[in-house]
């Protein structure tokens, strides 16, 4: 029996694969490969992480596919830089302020550029059975003593026990790239042992193993990310002693731990992130590590409002999406508020203003629309301009040129909100003919005031917006034309989102928009008429009337 096993293993290890690949290292019928025996029968050959990433990237570029779905606004600079690094086999350092999708890029690389691999079921270090040296695997399958020619970790003791027990019927699971992505947020309490592993006293006590036996070792993050990607977020926070533990992995692809008589080769790519302040000024990444992270890529905030809008649609968590509709002008307003905050002279530019401010503000706007109208009146939750002040609780930034107090932040944000509402509203007012504006002015000369409120519904419960519009025929006509313009803009946003694979549930133009959509558009027109030159309307409390 042992001779047959030896012959089978030798043939599998020494001859070419019997399969065509659908991805680097992935047989075309890999889902049918369920045991160690199946792997040996097809002469399975493992492909390294570097080869997987390069091969899958090359395939996507040849097909014209987006390598990193969900990464928006980086097509002209960051994505090409990341692609160059991957094609060159580099580990990466992503340098950018908070909320610039640095960890999202790392996740996207793992999800889209790593091939599935066959891992022995029940192992935590992604043990590929055919990575075991030929002689050692033969010994495990034959119940013979394993002769180790060099002190190198290939698979865990748990994996070896499973193979000894189950032989060729050892179960393997095809583990995706996303499952081989490990994330570490650098904090002062992370230890060297967390990274490289440690002698486990509990294992020694339970199993009675020797202190420096491999069976006493518990894997750290480097080995748990084996055959995958280890993302180290905020690398400069890691103190120098811990950073040193990464040097040999980056330089030679291996590491040792303490007095352990073994070399570990994790076959892992490291993607680290850093804030520009720490990276460029404080020197908190040790020079040898900075040198070994061979590609440094600068990220940035969305430069175009349209990109920030798409990120809002993609990232916003909407609990009841079927009962929510986000008008394009509200998404644009939130995006403009964030971008204006980033450019504001009183805001601390070193700290940055995260894209999360946009996302969280959109989410809180939905919650406000639900709180004030949707739940009470059973209508669709459609945010309006009058809901905008709720974003104070989701807008996070620091002031630099004045005292950073809550009152000063509130006043700064209020001025930014006012400017953003003005810009967005005027975009639609400028599409109306002068004679339409004259008719609106005549409406207000007769009817004096139009009431607006968060608690007034769009239609069906007087007083509401639609019943008021019946008394303002000129305004009603302007709203109707603007609704058509908004729908055209909404369709463009939906089309762009679909091209990027973004779900469009929350921005779709369904048949049930009713008066809530009309009310939201009405507030855009009313707000815009405040900012014409000269102003046509003025607002006092909850009503719009002719400007004096």
HELIX and SHEET records of a PDB file:
HELIX    1   1 UNK A    2  UNK A   14  1                                  13    
HELIX    2   2 UNK A   30  UNK A   32  5                                   3    
HELIX    3   3 UNK A   36  UNK A   41  1                                   6    
HELIX    4   4 UNK A   49  UNK A   63  1                                  15    
HELIX    5   5 UNK A   78  UNK A   87  1                                  10    
HELIX    6   6 UNK A  102  UNK A  113  1                                  12    
HELIX    7   7 UNK A  129  UNK A  131  5                                   3    
HELIX    8   8 UNK A  134  UNK A  141  1                                   8    
HELIX    9   9 UNK A  157  UNK A  166  1                                  10    
HELIX   10  10 UNK A  167  UNK A  169  5                                   3    
HELIX   11  11 UNK A  178  UNK A  180  5                                   3    
HELIX   12  12 UNK A  192  UNK A  196  1                                   5    
HELIX   13  13 UNK A  201  UNK A  207  1                                   7    
HELIX   14  14 UNK A  214  UNK A  216  5                                   3    
HELIX   15  15 UNK A  221  UNK A  224  1                                   4    
HELIX   16  16 UNK A  235  UNK A  237  5                                   3    
HELIX   17  17 UNK A  240  UNK A  244  1                                   5    
HELIX   18  18 UNK A  247  UNK A  252  1                                   6    
HELIX   19  19 UNK A  276  UNK A  277  1                                   2    
HELIX   20  20 UNK A  278  UNK A  282  3                                   5    
HELIX   21  21 UNK A  287  UNK A  292  1                                   6    
HELIX   22  22 UNK A  305  UNK A  315  1                                  11    
HELIX   23  23 UNK A  321  UNK A  323  5                                   3    
HELIX   24  24 UNK A  328  UNK A  343  1                                  16    
HELIX   25  25 UNK A  355  UNK A  369  1                                  15    
HELIX   26  26 UNK A  370  UNK A  374  3                                   5    
HELIX   27  27 UNK A  375  UNK A  377  1                                   3    
HELIX   28  28 UNK A  385  UNK A  393  5                                   9    
HELIX   29  29 UNK A  406  UNK A  429  1                                  24    
HELIX   30  30 UNK A  434  UNK A  447  1                                  14    
HELIX   31  31 UNK A  465  UNK A  469  1                                   5    
HELIX   32  32 UNK A  473  UNK A  499  1                                  27    
HELIX   33  33 UNK A  505  UNK A  507  5                                   3    
HELIX   34  34 UNK A  514  UNK A  529  1                                  16    
SHEET    1   A 2 UNK A  21  UNK A  23  0                                        
SHEET    2   A 2 UNK A  26  UNK A  27 -1                                        
SHEET    1   B 5 UNK A 181  UNK A 185  0                                        
SHEET    2   B 5 UNK A 229  UNK A 233  1                                        
SHEET    3   B 5 UNK A 269  UNK A 274  1                                        
SHEET    4   B 5 UNK A  92  UNK A  95  1                                        
SHEET    5   B 5 UNK A 295  UNK A 298  1                                        
SHEET    1   C 2 UNK A 117  UNK A 120  0                                        
SHEET    2   C 2 UNK A 172  UNK A 175 -1                                        
SHEET    1   D 2 UNK A 152  UNK A 153  0                                        
SHEET    2   D 2 UNK A 263  UNK A 264  1                                        
SHEET    1   E 2 UNK A 198  UNK A 199  0                                        
SHEET    2   E 2 UNK A 217  UNK A 218 -1                                        
SHEET    1   F 3 UNK A 449  UNK A 451  0                                        
SHEET    2   F 3 UNK A 543  UNK A 546 -1                                        
SHEET    3   F 3 UNK A 537  UNK A 540 -1                                        
END                                                                             
